[in-house]
Amino acid sequence: MEIAILLMVLGASAVFIFAPLFRQGETTPAPENPLQQETAAALSRRDATYQALADLEEDREAGKLSDDDHASLKQAYEADAVRALRDLDRLAETSATGSS
């Protein structure tokens, strides 16, 4: 069971790391300041985590995961999503405070 969890986490990490290499036609200019860079990173983490959660549900429906593995991975991914959303909230506050 631990091996399955480890493999799922490694797989999600690989998707997060290598996904930009396979995106075609998307050209986003590099952010100019540190706040923009941090916001872009938090958005990317949020999107990757949402995709990992969607993939997790598909894997469970396909019978690739036990209920225990699904529950523990879902809990980990949801915690990652919450951290990314909190970072985005903090960055939005910082941006609003800095631009006032």
Gaussian input, Z-matrix of N, CA and C with variables (Angstrom, degrees):
# hf/3-21g

backbone

0 1
 N
 C     1     B1
 C     2     B2     1     A1
 N     3     B3     2     A2     1     D1
 C     4     B4     3     A3     2     D2
 C     5     B5     4     A4     3     D3
 N     6     B6     5     A5     4     D4
 C     7     B7     6     A6     5     D5
 C     8     B8     7     A7     6     D6
 N     9     B9     8     A8     7     D7
 C    10    B10     9     A9     8     D8
 C    11    B11    10    A10     9     D9
 N    12    B12    11    A11    10    D10
 C    13    B13    12    A12    11    D11
 C    14    B14    13    A13    12    D12
 N    15    B15    14    A14    13    D13
 C    16    B16    15    A15    14    D14
 C    17    B17    16    A16    15    D15
 N    18    B18    17    A17    16    D16
 C    19    B19    18    A18    17    D17
 C    20    B20    19    A19    18    D18
 N    21    B21    20    A20    19    D19
 C    22    B22    21    A21    20    D20
 C    23    B23    22    A22    21    D21
 N    24    B24    23    A23    22    D22
 C    25    B25    24    A24    23    D23
 C    26    B26    25    A25    24    D24
 N    27    B27    26    A26    25    D25
 C    28    B28    27    A27    26    D26
 C    29    B29    28    A28    27    D27
 N    30    B30    29    A29    28    D28
 C    31    B31    30    A30    29    D29
 C    32    B32    31    A31    30    D30
 N    33    B33    32    A32    31    D31
 C    34    B34    33    A33    32    D32
 C    35    B35    34    A34    33    D33
 N    36    B36    35    A35    34    D34
 C    37    B37    36    A36    35    D35
 C    38    B38    37    A37    36    D36
 N    39    B39    38    A38    37    D37
 C    40    B40    39    A39    38    D38
 C    41    B41    40    A40    39    D39
 N    42    B42    41    A41    40    D40
 C    43    B43    42    A42    41    D41
 C    44    B44    43    A43    42    D42
 N    45    B45    44    A44    43    D43
 C    46    B46    45    A45    44    D44
 C    47    B47    46    A46    45    D45
 N    48    B48    47    A47    46    D46
 C    49    B49    48    A48    47    D47
 C    50    B50    49    A49    48    D48
 N    51    B51    50    A50    49    D49
 C    52    B52    51    A51    50    D50
 C    53    B53    52    A52    51    D51
 N    54    B54    53    A53    52    D52
 C    55    B55    54    A54    53    D53
 C    56    B56    55    A55    54    D54
 N    57    B57    56    A56    55    D55
 C    58    B58    57    A57    56    D56
 C    59    B59    58    A58    57    D57
 N    60    B60    59    A59    58    D58
 C    61    B61    60    A60    59    D59
 C    62    B62    61    A61    60    D60
 N    63    B63    62    A62    61    D61
 C    64    B64    63    A63    62    D62
 C    65    B65    64    A64    63    D63
 N    66    B66    65    A65    64    D64
 C    67    B67    66    A66    65    D65
 C    68    B68    67    A67    66    D66
 N    69    B69    68    A68    67    D67
 C    70    B70    69    A69    68    D68
 C    71    B71    70    A70    69    D69
 N    72    B72    71    A71    70    D70
 C    73    B73    72    A72    71    D71
 C    74    B74    73    A73    72    D72
 N    75    B75    74    A74    73    D73
 C    76    B76    75    A75    74    D74
 C    77    B77    76    A76    75    D75
 N    78    B78    77    A77    76    D76
 C    79    B79    78    A78    77    D77
 C    80    B80    79    A79    78    D78
 N    81    B81    80    A80    79    D79
 C    82    B82    81    A81    80    D80
 C    83    B83    82    A82    81    D81
 N    84    B84    83    A83    82    D82
 C    85    B85    84    A84    83    D83
 C    86    B86    85    A85    84    D84
 N    87    B87    86    A86    85    D85
 C    88    B88    87    A87    86    D86
 C    89    B89    88    A88    87    D87
 N    90    B90    89    A89    88    D88
 C    91    B91    90    A90    89    D89
 C    92    B92    91    A91    90    D90
 N    93    B93    92    A92    91    D91
 C    94    B94    93    A93    92    D92
 C    95    B95    94    A94    93    D93
 N    96    B96    95    A95    94    D94
 C    97    B97    96    A96    95    D95
 C    98    B98    97    A97    96    D96
 N    99    B99    98    A98    97    D97
 C   100   B100    99    A99    98    D98
 C   101   B101   100   A100    99    D99
 N   102   B102   101   A101   100   D100
 C   103   B103   102   A102   101   D101
 C   104   B104   103   A103   102   D102
 N   105   B105   104   A104   103   D103
 C   106   B106   105   A105   104   D104
 C   107   B107   106   A106   105   D105
 N   108   B108   107   A107   106   D106
 C   109   B109   108   A108   107   D107
 C   110   B110   109   A109   108   D108
 N   111   B111   110   A110   109   D109
 C   112   B112   111   A111   110   D110
 C   113   B113   112   A112   111   D111
 N   114   B114   113   A113   112   D112
 C   115   B115   114   A114   113   D113
 C   116   B116   115   A115   114   D114
 N   117   B117   116   A116   115   D115
 C   118   B118   117   A117   116   D116
 C   119   B119   118   A118   117   D117
 N   120   B120   119   A119   118   D118
 C   121   B121   120   A120   119   D119
 C   122   B122   121   A121   120   D120
 N   123   B123   122   A122   121   D121
 C   124   B124   123   A123   122   D122
 C   125   B125   124   A124   123   D123
 N   126   B126   125   A125   124   D124
 C   127   B127   126   A126   125   D125
 C   128   B128   127   A127   126   D126
 N   129   B129   128   A128   127   D127
 C   130   B130   129   A129   128   D128
 C   131   B131   130   A130   129   D129
 N   132   B132   131   A131   130   D130
 C   133   B133   132   A132   131   D131
 C   134   B134   133   A133   132   D132
 N   135   B135   134   A134   133   D133
 C   136   B136   135   A135   134   D134
 C   137   B137   136   A136   135   D135
 N   138   B138   137   A137   136   D136
 C   139   B139   138   A138   137   D137
 C   140   B140   139   A139   138   D138
 N   141   B141   140   A140   139   D139
 C   142   B142   141   A141   140   D140
 C   143   B143   142   A142   141   D141
 N   144   B144   143   A143   142   D142
 C   145   B145   144   A144   143   D143
 C   146   B146   145   A145   144   D144
 N   147   B147   146   A146   145   D145
 C   148   B148   147   A147   146   D146
 C   149   B149   148   A148   147   D147
 N   150   B150   149   A149   148   D148
 C   151   B151   150   A150   149   D149
 C   152   B152   151   A151   150   D150
 N   153   B153   152   A152   151   D151
 C   154   B154   153   A153   152   D152
 C   155   B155   154   A154   153   D153
 N   156   B156   155   A155   154   D154
 C   157   B157   156   A156   155   D155
 C   158   B158   157   A157   156   D156
 N   159   B159   158   A158   157   D157
 C   160   B160   159   A159   158   D158
 C   161   B161   160   A160   159   D159
 N   162   B162   161   A161   160   D160
 C   163   B163   162   A162   161   D161
 C   164   B164   163   A163   162   D162
 N   165   B165   164   A164   163   D163
 C   166   B166   165   A165   164   D164
 C   167   B167   166   A166   165   D165
 N   168   B168   167   A167   166   D166
 C   169   B169   168   A168   167   D167
 C   170   B170   169   A169   168   D168
 N   171   B171   170   A170   169   D169
 C   172   B172   171   A171   170   D170
 C   173   B173   172   A172   171   D171
 N   174   B174   173   A173   172   D172
 C   175   B175   174   A174   173   D173
 C   176   B176   175   A175   174   D174
 N   177   B177   176   A176   175   D175
 C   178   B178   177   A177   176   D176
 C   179   B179   178   A178   177   D177
 N   180   B180   179   A179   178   D178
 C   181   B181   180   A180   179   D179
 C   182   B182   181   A181   180   D180
 N   183   B183   182   A182   181   D181
 C   184   B184   183   A183   182   D182
 C   185   B185   184   A184   183   D183
 N   186   B186   185   A185   184   D184
 C   187   B187   186   A186   185   D185
 C   188   B188   187   A187   186   D186
 N   189   B189   188   A188   187   D187
 C   190   B190   189   A189   188   D188
 C   191   B191   190   A190   189   D189
 N   192   B192   191   A191   190   D190
 C   193   B193   192   A192   191   D191
 C   194   B194   193   A193   192   D192
 N   195   B195   194   A194   193   D193
 C   196   B196   195   A195   194   D194
 C   197   B197   196   A196   195   D195
 N   198   B198   197   A197   196   D196
 C   199   B199   198   A198   197   D197
 C   200   B200   199   A199   198   D198
 N   201   B201   200   A200   199   D199
 C   202   B202   201   A201   200   D200
 C   203   B203   202   A202   201   D201
 N   204   B204   203   A203   202   D202
 C   205   B205   204   A204   203   D203
 C   206   B206   205   A205   204   D204
 N   207   B207   206   A206   205   D205
 C   208   B208   207   A207   206   D206
 C   209   B209   208   A208   207   D207
 N   210   B210   209   A209   208   D208
 C   211   B211   210   A210   209   D209
 C   212   B212   211   A211   210   D210
 N   213   B213   212   A212   211   D211
 C   214   B214   213   A213   212   D212
 C   215   B215   214   A214   213   D213
 N   216   B216   215   A215   214   D214
 C   217   B217   216   A216   215   D215
 C   218   B218   217   A217   216   D216
 N   219   B219   218   A218   217   D217
 C   220   B220   219   A219   218   D218
 C   221   B221   220   A220   219   D219
 N   222   B222   221   A221   220   D220
 C   223   B223   222   A222   221   D221
 C   224   B224   223   A223   222   D222
 N   225   B225   224   A224   223   D223
 C   226   B226   225   A225   224   D224
 C   227   B227   226   A226   225   D225
 N   228   B228   227   A227   226   D226
 C   229   B229   228   A228   227   D227
 C   230   B230   229   A229   228   D228
 N   231   B231   230   A230   229   D229
 C   232   B232   231   A231   230   D230
 C   233   B233   232   A232   231   D231
 N   234   B234   233   A233   232   D232
 C   235   B235   234   A234   233   D233
 C   236   B236   235   A235   234   D234
 N   237   B237   236   A236   235   D235
 C   238   B238   237   A237   236   D236
 C   239   B239   238   A238   237   D237
 N   240   B240   239   A239   238   D238
 C   241   B241   240   A240   239   D239
 C   242   B242   241   A241   240   D240
 N   243   B243   242   A242   241   D241
 C   244   B244   243   A243   242   D242
 C   245   B245   244   A244   243   D243
 N   246   B246   245   A245   244   D244
 C   247   B247   246   A246   245   D245
 C   248   B248   247   A247   246   D246
 N   249   B249   248   A248   247   D247
 C   250   B250   249   A249   248   D248
 C   251   B251   250   A250   249   D249
 N   252   B252   251   A251   250   D250
 C   253   B253   252   A252   251   D251
 C   254   B254   253   A253   252   D252
 N   255   B255   254   A254   253   D253
 C   256   B256   255   A255   254   D254
 C   257   B257   256   A256   255   D255
 N   258   B258   257   A257   256   D256
 C   259   B259   258   A258   257   D257
 C   260   B260   259   A259   258   D258
 N   261   B261   260   A260   259   D259
 C   262   B262   261   A261   260   D260
 C   263   B263   262   A262   261   D261
 N   264   B264   263   A263   262   D262
 C   265   B265   264   A264   263   D263
 C   266   B266   265   A265   264   D264
 N   267   B267   266   A266   265   D265
 C   268   B268   267   A267   266   D266
 C   269   B269   268   A268   267   D267
 N   270   B270   269   A269   268   D268
 C   271   B271   270   A270   269   D269
 C   272   B272   271   A271   270   D270
 N   273   B273   272   A272   271   D271
 C   274   B274   273   A273   272   D272
 C   275   B275   274   A274   273   D273
 N   276   B276   275   A275   274   D274
 C   277   B277   276   A276   275   D275
 C   278   B278   277   A277   276   D276
 N   279   B279   278   A278   277   D277
 C   280   B280   279   A279   278   D278
 C   281   B281   280   A280   279   D279
 N   282   B282   281   A281   280   D280
 C   283   B283   282   A282   281   D281
 C   284   B284   283   A283   282   D282
 N   285   B285   284   A284   283   D283
 C   286   B286   285   A285   284   D284
 C   287   B287   286   A286   285   D285
 N   288   B288   287   A287   286   D286
 C   289   B289   288   A288   287   D287
 C   290   B290   289   A289   288   D288
 N   291   B291   290   A290   289   D289
 C   292   B292   291   A291   290   D290
 C   293   B293   292   A292   291   D291
 N   294   B294   293   A293   292   D292
 C   295   B295   294   A294   293   D293
 C   296   B296   295   A295   294   D294
 N   297   B297   296   A296   295   D295
 C   298   B298   297   A297   296   D296
 C   299   B299   298   A298   297   D297

   B1=1.4448
   B2=1.5272
   B3=1.3476
   B4=1.4613
   B5=1.5168
   B6=1.3318
   B7=1.4671
   B8=1.5219
   B9=1.3336
   B10=1.4623
   B11=1.5251
   B12=1.3222
   B13=1.4630
   B14=1.5222
   B15=1.3253
   B16=1.4572
   B17=1.5210
   B18=1.3309
   B19=1.4590
   B20=1.5332
   B21=1.3304
   B22=1.4641
   B23=1.5332
   B24=1.3097
   B25=1.4725
   B26=1.5291
   B27=1.3383
   B28=1.4650
   B29=1.5213
   B30=1.3244
   B31=1.4652
   B32=1.5209
   B33=1.3304
   B34=1.4668
   B35=1.5248
   B36=1.3196
   B37=1.4639
   B38=1.5269
   B39=1.3288
   B40=1.4650
   B41=1.5204
   B42=1.3294
   B43=1.4641
   B44=1.5209
   B45=1.3166
   B46=1.4613
   B47=1.5264
   B48=1.3245
   B49=1.4578
   B50=1.5237
   B51=1.3331
   B52=1.4566
   B53=1.5295
   B54=1.3169
   B55=1.4671
   B56=1.5320
   B57=1.3268
   B58=1.4670
   B59=1.5329
   B60=1.3128
   B61=1.4620
   B62=1.5171
   B63=1.3363
   B64=1.4546
   B65=1.5227
   B66=1.2918
   B67=1.4724
   B68=1.5194
   B69=1.3115
   B70=1.4566
   B71=1.5264
   B72=1.2946
   B73=1.4555
   B74=1.5146
   B75=1.2929
   B76=1.4605
   B77=1.5186
   B78=1.3004
   B79=1.4551
   B80=1.5186
   B81=1.2881
   B82=1.4535
   B83=1.5194
   B84=1.3291
   B85=1.4607
   B86=1.5232
   B87=1.2986
   B88=1.4584
   B89=1.5294
   B90=1.3294
   B91=1.4636
   B92=1.5253
   B93=1.3195
   B94=1.4596
   B95=1.5226
   B96=1.3080
   B97=1.4658
   B98=1.5249
   B99=1.3166
   B100=1.4611
   B101=1.5308
   B102=1.3231
   B103=1.4599
   B104=1.5273
   B105=1.3428
   B106=1.4572
   B107=1.5279
   B108=1.3212
   B109=1.4634
   B110=1.5260
   B111=1.3081
   B112=1.4591
   B113=1.5279
   B114=1.3304
   B115=1.4650
   B116=1.5234
   B117=1.3254
   B118=1.4665
   B119=1.5278
   B120=1.3240
   B121=1.4685
   B122=1.5264
   B123=1.3256
   B124=1.4683
   B125=1.5285
   B126=1.3261
   B127=1.4684
   B128=1.5257
   B129=1.3029
   B130=1.4571
   B131=1.5277
   B132=1.3387
   B133=1.4722
   B134=1.5210
   B135=1.3295
   B136=1.4674
   B137=1.5263
   B138=1.3231
   B139=1.4629
   B140=1.5242
   B141=1.3309
   B142=1.4612
   B143=1.5288
   B144=1.3200
   B145=1.4648
   B146=1.5180
   B147=1.3340
   B148=1.4660
   B149=1.5269
   B150=1.3257
   B151=1.4642
   B152=1.5281
   B153=1.3264
   B154=1.4638
   B155=1.5304
   B156=1.3328
   B157=1.4631
   B158=1.5276
   B159=1.3260
   B160=1.4738
   B161=1.5263
   B162=1.3240
   B163=1.4659
   B164=1.5221
   B165=1.3166
   B166=1.4550
   B167=1.5249
   B168=1.3285
   B169=1.4625
   B170=1.5354
   B171=1.3261
   B172=1.4631
   B173=1.5262
   B174=1.3260
   B175=1.4653
   B176=1.5261
   B177=1.3190
   B178=1.4682
   B179=1.5181
   B180=1.3332
   B181=1.4593
   B182=1.5219
   B183=1.3290
   B184=1.4635
   B185=1.5318
   B186=1.3240
   B187=1.4529
   B188=1.5192
   B189=1.3320
   B190=1.4650
   B191=1.5217
   B192=1.3331
   B193=1.4588
   B194=1.5203
   B195=1.3211
   B196=1.4660
   B197=1.5264
   B198=1.3186
   B199=1.4627
   B200=1.5327
   B201=1.3380
   B202=1.4716
   B203=1.5295
   B204=1.3336
   B205=1.4677
   B206=1.5190
   B207=1.3239
   B208=1.4625
   B209=1.5225
   B210=1.3403
   B211=1.4615
   B212=1.5230
   B213=1.3272
   B214=1.4665
   B215=1.5255
   B216=1.3244
   B217=1.4665
   B218=1.5210
   B219=1.3157
   B220=1.4655
   B221=1.5262
   B222=1.3327
   B223=1.4605
   B224=1.5294
   B225=1.3275
   B226=1.4705
   B227=1.5244
   B228=1.3330
   B229=1.4663
   B230=1.5290
   B231=1.3302
   B232=1.4622
   B233=1.5240
   B234=1.3251
   B235=1.4719
   B236=1.5287
   B237=1.3406
   B238=1.4686
   B239=1.5253
   B240=1.3294
   B241=1.4733
   B242=1.5231
   B243=1.3231
   B244=1.4742
   B245=1.5226
   B246=1.3456
   B247=1.4720
   B248=1.5368
   B249=1.3170
   B250=1.4650
   B251=1.5271
   B252=1.3381
   B253=1.4627
   B254=1.5284
   B255=1.3228
   B256=1.4770
   B257=1.5254
   B258=1.3299
   B259=1.4629
   B260=1.5203
   B261=1.3322
   B262=1.4661
   B263=1.5286
   B264=1.3298
   B265=1.4688
   B266=1.5201
   B267=1.3282
   B268=1.4691
   B269=1.5280
   B270=1.3203
   B271=1.4601
   B272=1.5283
   B273=1.3175
   B274=1.4684
   B275=1.5203
   B276=1.3421
   B277=1.4649
   B278=1.5239
   B279=1.3293
   B280=1.4619
   B281=1.5135
   B282=1.3106
   B283=1.4685
   B284=1.5252
   B285=1.3301
   B286=1.4621
   B287=1.5242
   B288=1.3136
   B289=1.4692
   B290=1.5327
   B291=1.3176
   B292=1.4625
   B293=1.5129
   B294=1.3202
   B295=1.4667
   B296=1.5203
   B297=1.3406
   B298=1.4665
   B299=1.4874
   A1=110.22
   A2=117.33
   A3=119.67
   A4=111.05
   A5=115.62
   A6=119.53
   A7=110.06
   A8=116.98
   A9=120.44
   A10=110.47
   A11=116.72
   A12=120.99
   A13=109.86
   A14=116.17
   A15=120.73
   A16=111.07
   A17=116.65
   A18=120.19
   A19=111.67
   A20=116.74
   A21=120.14
   A22=110.56
   A23=116.98
   A24=120.53
   A25=109.68
   A26=116.48
   A27=119.56
   A28=111.45
   A29=116.54
   A30=120.17
   A31=111.83
   A32=116.18
   A33=119.78
   A34=110.46
   A35=116.48
   A36=119.76
   A37=110.78
   A38=116.02
   A39=119.89
   A40=110.69
   A41=116.92
   A42=120.44
   A43=109.64
   A44=116.32
   A45=121.08
   A46=111.35
   A47=115.97
   A48=120.12
   A49=112.29
   A50=116.76
   A51=119.79
   A52=114.64
   A53=118.96
   A54=121.38
   A55=112.96
   A56=119.82
   A57=118.64
   A58=113.07
   A59=117.79
   A60=120.16
   A61=112.51
   A62=116.57
   A63=120.37
   A64=113.28
   A65=117.48
   A66=120.30
   A67=108.54
   A68=115.24
   A69=119.43
   A70=109.12
   A71=114.63
   A72=119.74
   A73=114.64
   A74=117.91
   A75=120.20
   A76=108.77
   A77=115.10
   A78=118.85
   A79=107.66
   A80=115.20
   A81=121.61
   A82=107.75
   A83=116.74
   A84=117.78
   A85=110.32
   A86=115.47
   A87=120.59
   A88=109.35
   A89=116.91
   A90=119.84
   A91=109.89
   A92=114.72
   A93=119.80
   A94=113.66
   A95=117.94
   A96=118.09
   A97=110.80
   A98=117.45
   A99=120.98
   A100=113.92
   A101=117.62
   A102=120.68
   A103=110.32
   A104=116.25
   A105=119.85
   A106=110.85
   A107=116.79
   A108=120.42
   A109=111.00
   A110=116.36
   A111=120.44
   A112=110.97
   A113=116.34
   A114=120.30
   A115=110.87
   A116=117.00
   A117=120.70
   A118=110.68
   A119=117.12
   A120=120.75
   A121=110.81
   A122=117.34
   A123=120.83
   A124=110.57
   A125=117.10
   A126=120.31
   A127=110.62
   A128=116.36
   A129=120.90
   A130=110.82
   A131=116.79
   A132=120.33
   A133=110.92
   A134=115.87
   A135=120.11
   A136=110.34
   A137=116.83
   A138=120.66
   A139=112.10
   A140=116.59
   A141=120.38
   A142=110.68
   A143=116.13
   A144=119.79
   A145=110.82
   A146=117.23
   A147=120.07
   A148=110.62
   A149=116.49
   A150=120.18
   A151=110.20
   A152=117.08
   A153=120.70
   A154=110.82
   A155=116.85
   A156=120.23
   A157=111.36
   A158=116.31
   A159=120.14
   A160=110.10
   A161=116.83
   A162=120.83
   A163=110.87
   A164=116.25
   A165=121.27
   A166=110.74
   A167=116.33
   A168=120.22
   A169=110.57
   A170=116.75
   A171=120.18
   A172=110.68
   A173=116.87
   A174=120.82
   A175=111.55
   A176=116.43
   A177=119.65
   A178=110.27
   A179=116.82
   A180=120.69
   A181=111.73
   A182=116.51
   A183=120.57
   A184=111.99
   A185=116.88
   A186=120.41
   A187=114.22
   A188=116.99
   A189=120.75
   A190=112.63
   A191=117.26
   A192=121.37
   A193=110.35
   A194=115.12
   A195=119.21
   A196=108.32
   A197=115.97
   A198=119.57
   A199=111.26
   A200=116.26
   A201=119.65
   A202=111.38
   A203=116.59
   A204=120.23
   A205=110.31
   A206=115.98
   A207=120.51
   A208=110.47
   A209=116.29
   A210=120.00
   A211=112.03
   A212=116.95
   A213=118.66
   A214=111.46
   A215=117.59
   A216=119.73
   A217=111.29
   A218=116.57
   A219=119.81
   A220=110.37
   A221=116.18
   A222=119.90
   A223=110.90
   A224=116.90
   A225=120.65
   A226=110.89
   A227=116.95
   A228=120.06
   A229=111.43
   A230=116.71
   A231=118.99
   A232=110.75
   A233=117.18
   A234=120.49
   A235=109.98
   A236=117.12
   A237=120.69
   A238=110.83
   A239=116.14
   A240=120.19
   A241=110.78
   A242=116.39
   A243=120.28
   A244=110.23
   A245=116.85
   A246=119.58
   A247=110.59
   A248=117.15
   A249=120.14
   A250=110.59
   A251=117.19
   A252=120.31
   A253=111.39
   A254=116.69
   A255=119.60
   A256=110.49
   A257=116.46
   A258=119.75
   A259=110.43
   A260=116.70
   A261=120.07
   A262=111.05
   A263=117.10
   A264=120.16
   A265=111.04
   A266=115.70
   A267=120.33
   A268=110.54
   A269=116.62
   A270=120.84
   A271=111.57
   A272=116.48
   A273=119.97
   A274=110.17
   A275=116.45
   A276=120.36
   A277=111.33
   A278=114.74
   A279=120.01
   A280=110.14
   A281=115.95
   A282=120.81
   A283=110.80
   A284=116.49
   A285=120.65
   A286=110.90
   A287=116.29
   A288=121.17
   A289=110.63
   A290=115.37
   A291=119.90
   A292=113.51
   A293=117.59
   A294=119.74
   A295=112.41
   A296=118.69
   A297=121.03
   A298=111.89
   D1=-42.10
   D2=179.35
   D3=-63.57
   D4=-34.90
   D5=179.60
   D6=-65.43
   D7=-40.68
   D8=179.22
   D9=-63.46
   D10=-41.83
   D11=178.81
   D12=-63.90
   D13=-45.59
   D14=179.07
   D15=-59.93
   D16=-43.64
   D17=-179.83
   D18=-64.41
   D19=-38.64
   D20=179.05
   D21=-66.85
   D22=-42.71
   D23=179.34
   D24=-64.79
   D25=-43.75
   D26=177.90
   D27=-63.35
   D28=-39.67
   D29=178.47
   D30=-63.75
   D31=-44.20
   D32=178.63
   D33=-64.68
   D34=-38.63
   D35=177.90
   D36=-63.64
   D37=-41.82
   D38=179.21
   D39=-62.90
   D40=-41.40
   D41=177.92
   D42=-60.93
   D43=-44.53
   D44=-179.21
   D45=-62.69
   D46=-41.59
   D47=-176.50
   D48=-74.47
   D49=-42.72
   D50=-172.26
   D51=-96.10
   D52=-8.97
   D53=-178.42
   D54=-55.26
   D55=-42.01
   D56=-179.72
   D57=-61.29
   D58=-26.07
   D59=-179.74
   D60=-69.80
   D61=-23.80
   D62=-174.97
   D63=-104.16
   D64=-0.95
   D65=177.22
   D66=-77.02
   D67=126.84
   D68=-178.83
   D69=-110.22
   D70=138.81
   D71=175.67
   D72=80.59
   D73=-4.07
   D74=178.90
   D75=-97.21
   D76=114.24
   D77=175.48
   D78=-123.95
   D79=113.05
   D80=179.45
   D81=-113.44
   D82=124.11
   D83=178.68
   D84=-62.79
   D85=146.85
   D86=179.23
   D87=-65.42
   D88=136.73
   D89=177.58
   D90=-60.45
   D91=146.71
   D92=-174.24
   D93=-89.09
   D94=-28.70
   D95=-177.79
   D96=-123.03
   D97=164.07
   D98=-176.88
   D99=-58.78
   D100=-36.33
   D101=179.01
   D102=-63.67
   D103=-42.91
   D104=177.77
   D105=-65.33
   D106=-38.70
   D107=179.03
   D108=-64.70
   D109=-43.63
   D110=-179.99
   D111=-66.68
   D112=-38.50
   D113=177.18
   D114=-64.77
   D115=-43.52
   D116=178.19
   D117=-61.48
   D118=-40.46
   D119=179.06
   D120=-65.58
   D121=-41.59
   D122=179.65
   D123=-66.66
   D124=-39.61
   D125=176.79
   D126=-63.22
   D127=-41.16
   D128=179.09
   D129=-64.37
   D130=-42.87
   D131=177.41
   D132=-62.47
   D133=-42.68
   D134=179.28
   D135=-61.09
   D136=-48.45
   D137=-178.19
   D138=-63.75
   D139=-40.63
   D140=179.28
   D141=-65.66
   D142=-37.71
   D143=179.49
   D144=-69.07
   D145=-40.71
   D146=176.50
   D147=-61.20
   D148=-41.14
   D149=178.64
   D150=-65.54
   D151=-40.64
   D152=178.68
   D153=-62.58
   D154=-38.82
   D155=177.07
   D156=-64.88
   D157=-41.24
   D158=177.82
   D159=-63.83
   D160=-44.10
   D161=178.47
   D162=-62.92
   D163=-37.88
   D164=179.43
   D165=-61.10
   D166=-43.70
   D167=178.88
   D168=-63.90
   D169=-41.35
   D170=178.20
   D171=-62.43
   D172=-41.81
   D173=179.54
   D174=-64.74
   D175=-37.75
   D176=178.27
   D177=-66.96
   D178=-45.20
   D179=179.72
   D180=-63.19
   D181=-31.81
   D182=179.53
   D183=-81.43
   D184=-4.07
   D185=178.98
   D186=81.60
   D187=16.57
   D188=-179.22
   D189=-82.55
   D190=-14.02
   D191=-177.46
   D192=-128.33
   D193=143.53
   D194=171.98
   D195=-75.59
   D196=165.28
   D197=178.85
   D198=-62.84
   D199=-37.50
   D200=179.39
   D201=-66.10
   D202=-45.24
   D203=178.65
   D204=-62.22
   D205=-43.97
   D206=179.90
   D207=-59.36
   D208=-46.62
   D209=-177.50
   D210=-62.94
   D211=-43.45
   D212=-177.90
   D213=-70.56
   D214=-39.27
   D215=177.80
   D216=-68.14
   D217=-40.23
   D218=178.91
   D219=-61.58
   D220=-41.77
   D221=178.75
   D222=-62.01
   D223=-42.01
   D224=179.95
   D225=-66.11
   D226=-44.50
   D227=-179.60
   D228=-66.31
   D229=-38.79
   D230=178.52
   D231=-64.92
   D232=-37.48
   D233=176.83
   D234=-64.20
   D235=-39.65
   D236=176.40
   D237=-62.62
   D238=-42.32
   D239=179.89
   D240=-63.61
   D241=-41.95
   D242=179.14
   D243=-62.04
   D244=-42.78
   D245=178.56
   D246=-61.75
   D247=-43.13
   D248=-179.97
   D249=-63.88
   D250=-42.29
   D251=179.89
   D252=-66.55
   D253=-38.20
   D254=176.91
   D255=-65.48
   D256=-39.74
   D257=176.44
   D258=-61.40
   D259=-42.93
   D260=179.29
   D261=-63.62
   D262=-40.97
   D263=176.73
   D264=-61.76
   D265=-45.11
   D266=179.55
   D267=-61.54
   D268=-42.86
   D269=-179.47
   D270=-67.20
   D271=-37.15
   D272=177.13
   D273=-64.91
   D274=-40.43
   D275=176.74
   D276=-62.85
   D277=-43.97
   D278=179.83
   D279=-62.38
   D280=-42.07
   D281=-179.77
   D282=-64.77
   D283=-43.68
   D284=-179.46
   D285=-66.72
   D286=-39.69
   D287=179.66
   D288=-68.14
   D289=-41.12
   D290=-178.36
   D291=-71.23
   D292=-28.01
   D293=-176.61
   D294=-93.95
   D295=-5.37
   D296=-179.65
   D297=-77.72

